Amino acid sequence: MAMAGRRLPRKLKKRPRIVQKKLDEITVDLYKVPDEADTGKW
């Protein structure tokens, strides 16, 4: 309430279906980095 300056709504708004699908597709595998990646060091 202090940040918004007003009370929060009782009922939360749902995300659009497209946005929720994108969030569901995000997995740990997307963040994995190969161990022997070429880092550009000299």
C-alpha positions in Angstrom: 0.0 0.0 0.0 2.9 2.4 0.8 4.4 2.0 -2.7 1.1 2.1 -4.7 -0.5 4.8 -2.6 -3.8 2.9 -2.5 -5.1 -0.5 -1.3 -4.5 -3.5 -3.5 -7.5 -5.1 -5.3 -9.1 -8.1 -3.5 -9.2 -10.1 -6.7 -5.9 -10.5 -8.6 -5.9 -10.0 -12.3 -5.2 -13.0 -14.5 -2.3 -13.0 -17.0 -3.2 -13.3 -20.6 -3.1 -16.9 -21.9 -0.3 -16.1 -24.4 1.9 -14.7 -21.6 1.3 -17.6 -19.3 2.2 -20.1 -22.1 5.5 -18.2 -22.6 6.3 -18.4 -18.9 5.4 -22.1 -18.8 7.9 -22.8 -21.7 10.8 -21.3 -19.6 12.8 -24.2 -18.1 16.2 -24.6 -16.4 17.6 -26.0 -19.6 17.4 -22.6 -21.3 19.8 -21.2 -18.7 22.5 -23.9 -19.0 25.8 -22.8 -20.4 28.1 -25.3 -22.0 31.3 -25.9 -20.0 33.7 -25.6 -22.8 32.3 -22.4 -24.5 34.7 -20.2 -26.3 34.9 -17.1 -24.0 37.1 -15.1 -26.3 40.1 -15.0 -23.9 43.6 -14.6 -25.3 
